[in-house]
């Protein structure tokens, strides 16, 4: 700690001036809209904002009395658990494999990182094409093995589709972190275990995986946040929350009710609830990482 | 985080709107027409711009109907609304209720002393956008109605008479069974499920969609789509799903591609699909009236329209309104309307354009192109078949479609689903009523 570098400003106002642009951006683009959302959540407005009525907690009251909002919570939970657990498992497997490859390792790694450069909306479109109910290649293949694939009508299949597309999109990110985590594990530990007679599988579960826990936990939080918010593009490009609301996750419902249905009050109330969820997740993440990240 | 999107959009639009040239009076026209339809829109604007020097109409594509409406609402809140906005029919009640945001077309025409007679416009179309006193609030632009398309080659293959398309749902069942037996994988599909099977089903059988003349007489309207006739119709469709006679394709026009690719032998979808079908279908097809239930007395009545109108936004300068007035009059002229009708498959909005197209022999040369207008004019519209006017109906229609999907997926029976649709739909109507007192 002694070597910590510290810049000392002599001027009283210069440091404030230097952080001012960043503060301004945060206030204008983050705090102000967040404050507005909180303010709107207590109001009932017509689409054009011509008539506004303060309704207190009525929007929230209506939300929690709405079975479809509670259903959306459930759907979001199922969706984010599926996306994060399956996504993390596959990435861990791929990272472990890629870490063992010696020839052409660079090539494998590049290909695995590639999908991260694809925007979620584009990922959604690609999967929508592959799985299109009448012309999709995958649909055709599934038909050959006797699976009737029509996600525009079947909720479970729609869920599978958005889960697969979202996982595919996120694998690269998880992969990168796992690979970095694996490479930072001292070789000596693994060698010592090998000398003690532990096979590769045992070595993985008793030595490597415990050492990866902080990474895994970090990724779990990141993936849950991803499933909650960033999968919007995938859903908008494929199911748009349907069929019959089967893939209507919370963030999509906010967009749908606010933008498409022009129900600003109800939509703002939902964003306030989402905001609370994000704050909770962030707190958990920081607390845990502060305590556990050094092993 | 997503809740910022709206504010950000409004901000971006504000920046864009600030920089417009001043040589001519510029008139912004936001629309949602894509592909060939977008080209026709540009043709109309160019035609108008070439016809005079004082005004310049600038058509701007703003995304799908809900998207451009949202963009305009955000722009209005930021004080930068366009002059003219194309709004789809389900947004009508929302626009009408926004009294401070719109300039009713009849008032604008009166102020500009522009000759304007609502009677020149097709009753089935104009009625949708007219207030209870007979004043036209917006200018009809593109209107269509659902029709029934039949693949004649598939009929022939199934041993059916290709010249005899089913007229009733009973005849439909006979044909469907034969088509299925002939190995037709997808027998029938539909576009726009709620528009075709709830809204137009109601009008076509002279059944109310909701109280208060389908919402025309007040915001305190309530849905009536869980009547025994409606339940029977949706039950029938669910039964067809089970039999493999009806394949659900989604909420918009996805079914159209399945028809013109030959995958599905029958289709109910917009009359505006004709252009695409004509261009892509490698088989002989016919365009017909929607099938009806012959056990319901008085059927078939007339169908109702879908599509969009042009709304004029409030708060612009008098000079700009003069330009908008001139432009809307130009849009209504017979040559422009005839070209639009023939080039797109939408129905002509003026009686004169319909007559002119008829006289030119266009309908004889292109059989099927007059079916939409004939179906709309099948009988004089009743309170049940004049149209519909529901607040927040974008949401309302989705509720209906969600419930229909649950039935077709076998999760609910038709009665439960339609009861639920009525209950949920009424909640949306009440919310709209409360926000627009």
Interface residues (C-beta under 8 A of the other chain):
Chain A: X29 X30 X32 X33 X34 X36 X37 X44 X45 X46 X47 X48 X49 X50 X51 X53 X133 X134 X135 X150 X152 X153 X154 X155 X229 X232 X242 X243 X244 X245 X251 X254 X255 X257 X258 X259 X260 X261 X262 X263 X267 X268 X271 X274 X275 X278
Chain B: X1 X2 X3 X4 X5 X6 X7 X8 X66 X70 X73 X76 X77 X94 X97 X98 X99 X100 X101 X186 X247 X248 X249 X250 X251 X254 X257 X258 X261 X263 X392 X394 X395 X398 X401 X402 X403 X405 X406 X408 X409 X411 X431 X434 X435 X436 X437
